[in-house]
Amino acid sequence: MFKFFSNLAHSASELLAPNLRPEEELFLQWHNLVKELKLRKGANIPVDDTDVPLRLQWIFNLIQQDTPDCIVSSISAPNDSLTISPCLEFVMRYKVFDWLVALAKTDKPAGIKSYVLFFLTNFVRTPSTIQIIPKSFMYKPLSRLIMACGRSSCSPWDREEMAFLRAVVDVLAKDQCLANLFLHNAPHDAVDRTESDVRSVDLPDCILPENEDQNRYINVENSRKERKRSSSSFTLNGENNTSDSFTFPLLTSLLRSVLNPDPVVSAQAREATIQLLRCREPVVCHCIAQSRLLEDALLPHFSKLYSCIPATLEAVDVLLRHDFGDLQHVVKSFVRWVVFLDQIITSAEPALTSSFLNSFYIELTSRTPCSFQQDWLCDIPARNDLSVAVFLKMYRISESLSMLETLSNILLNDCFFQKYLIFIQDREMRVIAFDLLNAMVQKPTLVFVEKTMLQFLDSRLYIRKDQRIHDTMWNTNMAEATDRADMFRILFPTSAKSCTVMEEDRDNQNYLRESYYSIEWLNQRCTNLKWPTFGPIPACNVLLAEESAFFDGQPFNEGPLLRVLFHYLSNLFVQPYLLNLRVTGILSKLCLIPHPTLGEYLLDPTVPLAPQSTSLYRSLVSLVQKMDEYARHTPGFRDKIVTTRQLIRDNQWSQLEKDDENVMLCAVVTLEEFCKELAARTFVRFNSSLHV
């Protein structure tokens, strides 16, 4: 009976008592939280068995409810000054965030770290955080908690840590200047961290605030200026080394989380890292470059993933198959890592990517610690095949021009390229070697085109000595352009064609349409390569050719790559069908590369060539002559060629490689289509030059 009246009196007093103001309610909740933590100290009671999670939620709700008034005041205030709400003033005065971070770092009582991370993650995501972060009571405890994230893998709070780091990165994406606040000065911040760890042992008396007369109304712009003044003693060119003591703990924690075995945490860490590297603050970028965070964290893991790929894996499994069985995780992890590196290069500051790519080049071309060079240069065919397949996979999935340039430099390294020329002439490895060449031609880079072709063609030594070209294919009219395209079209005799007139017209339209799309895509991709624009090729190159070569009797050298391609083209009638498709496909793509000299050499049949020079048109003329001779001595040649074309169209070409005659017939069909394709390529290149 007495208990009933007691509860009734308590309920009546609560009903009649006036409501507390938010800051008073916050004070009461914080006082009860500290009191309960003191009572539970040393008892080893999980935090879920206490009222701590509920009180943290109340504290967050009170701060959040009081925040909108703060935002409204800041909008009407002059000079973008921020009016601190009473609840935020309490948080700043009693160092609430500092104590919460200290509790999270010690995780006492057990499990409180997850709730503190959840509390601060939600607080960082509130709209007003971007205005509050420049204040020391906010960014200093956040920095200490950031440094504590990602230190151990497979911990119970990995996902909570990742959510907190992503929330901080999202705020920095809105205002990149705030990234300067999270730079870590080792001598200064080490003192802060030690003091925080000491305070975490003894819980505070929340009634007695510390440093009452501290400046709590720091302006956002003043905070930025103060941080910039502290970091203005070093510059981007590295003349002053005072920046060497600075690190970027936020990026360090994200890179540690990237290696987390939890796939969800790892994927979110990769996204957050790419978003953070879009920051263009000079001091932050210089700090990352000086500390070599990217190189030290990412490249060793790349070497580790490559070394995990077993040598017994076939190249087709790396390139084509999606189900690798037990090896699925290994190959997919490697591919995912290469995509991540490519995205970093695309997003980061050019100064950072330059340093990173230099280290990546050294990593692949050195014998240690990565075994890629050993696999490429050794005399074991299985390891050679696998290394080329991995390199081809990297080139195919890379989209950044800088990454493609670096991969091209690796291939054109002296020892690598000499070995590649051996691969492309080897019967067992030439298919995958041609696939790699096809990928590099499809996504051309400046270094690849110049070192493999242009350095041999720029002097134009392929032109006959007594001829001097002033008007080339890039300085002509539409009639001449059409005539030169028709020279490829009529090169293949009508009596040997395997298609009807209607089918030929349809094929010509398809080739024209595909050529227009391809050359438009290549023109956009090669815009930044600074190649000569469409126009007359300087005639002084011919004079240079006469002085340097013709008087010395030196033959024209088209370069090792074009020489190999022309060699395979000349043997078109004795090679397998798939190999012929690769050879003609690569030559067709080379014709679309938007460089005048390369286009003149490959697509202009009217250029008077020197006797020893080899060109695409001259090789085709020789092939057509061999085909005519073969057709005259083969009974029923026309019927056989029509039947062969039909079988190829029905994907039954494998039945045609059983004897030499069928191989020859397949090659004739390939030659017919190649001539039509080159005619379309020539017509499109002329149109491009006339309309630019």
NORJOVEN-V733063 format. One line per field, one symbol per residue. psi: psi as a letter, one per 40 degrees, with the letter a starting at -180 (. if undefined). Layout:
psi->???
//
This chain:
psi->dddddddddddddddeiiiiiddddddddddddddddddeheefhideeieddddddddddddddedddddddddeiiffihhhiddddddddefddddddddddefhihedddddddddddddeidedddddeideddddddddddeiedhifiefdddddddddddddddddgddedddeihhdddeddddddddddedhiihedgiigdfihefhidddddddddddeeeiidefdheeedeiigddddddddddehehddddddddddddddeehfhdddddddddefddddddddddddddeehieehiddddddiehebdeddddddddddddddddddddihdddddddddddddddeidiehedddddeifhddddddddddddddddehdhdddddddddddeiddddddddddeehddedddddddddddddgiidddddddddeeedefeeiideihhdhaeegiiddddddddddddedhideeieiidddddddddddddddddddddddddedeefiiihahhheddddddddddddeehihheidddddddddddfdeeiiddddddddddddddeehghdddddddeheehhiideihidddddddddddddddddehifdddddddddddddeffddeefdiddddddddddddddddddddddddddddddde.
//
